[in-house]
Amino acid sequence: MSGLAEKTCFNIRLKLRKAGATSRIKAVTPKEANFDLQEISWLPYLAGGVLSKTNIKKTEDGRYFNPES
């Protein structure tokens, strides 16, 4: 992963942890996690895309969580 991708992934995981999004049941929307526009634009890649090794998961209804938190 590039430096920008790593930093963005770290910030997303931190915000998910702060929001308590540690499981599918506790998943939150990008707005609830307080993601900025750059983080939102990276979500498709980090949650199921090319860089999906991050373990950030997306639910069917567009919420996100990180079980590693």
C-alpha positions in Angstrom: 0.0 0.0 0.0 1.2 3.5 -0.7 1.8 6.0 2.1 -1.4 7.9 1.4 -3.4 4.6 1.4 -1.8 3.5 4.7 -2.5 6.8 6.4 -6.1 6.9 5.1 -6.7 3.3 6.2 -5.2 4.1 9.7 -7.6 7.1 10.0 -10.6 5.1 8.9 -9.8 2.2 11.3 -9.3 4.8 14.2 -12.6 6.4 13.5 -14.4 3.1 13.3 -12.9 2.1 16.6 -13.9 5.4 18.2 -17.4 4.9 16.9 -17.5 1.4 18.4 -18.0 -0.3 15.0 -16.4 -3.6 15.8 -19.0 -6.0 14.3 -21.7 -6.2 11.7 -24.3 -5.4 14.4 -22.4 -2.3 15.5 -21.5 -1.1 12.0 -21.9 2.7 11.3 -22.5 4.9 8.3 -19.6 7.1 7.0 -21.5 10.1 8.5 -21.7 8.4 11.9 -18.0 7.6 11.8 -17.2 11.3 10.8 -15.3 10.3 7.7 -14.0 13.2 5.5 -14.4 13.2 1.7 -11.0 11.6 1.1 -11.8 8.7 3.5 -15.2 8.2 1.9 -13.6 8.0 -1.5 -11.2 5.3 -0.3 -13.9 3.1 1.3 -14.7 1.1 -1.8 -11.0 0.1 -2.2 -10.4 -0.7 1.5 -13.7 -2.5 2.1 -13.8 -5.2 -0.5 -11.8 -3.7 -3.4 -8.3 -4.1 -4.5 -6.9 -3.3 -1.1 -9.4 -5.3 0.8 -6.6 -7.0 2.9 -7.3 -4.3 5.5 -10.2 -6.2 7.1 -12.5 -3.2 6.9 -16.0 -4.6 6.0 -19.1 -3.1 4.5 -22.6 -4.3 5.2 -25.3 -4.7 2.6 -26.9 -1.5 3.8 -23.8 0.7 3.4 -22.4 0.7 6.9 -18.8 -0.1 7.9 -17.0 -1.9 10.7 -13.6 -3.3 11.5 -13.6 -6.5 13.5 -9.9 -6.0 14.5 -10.7 -3.0 16.6 
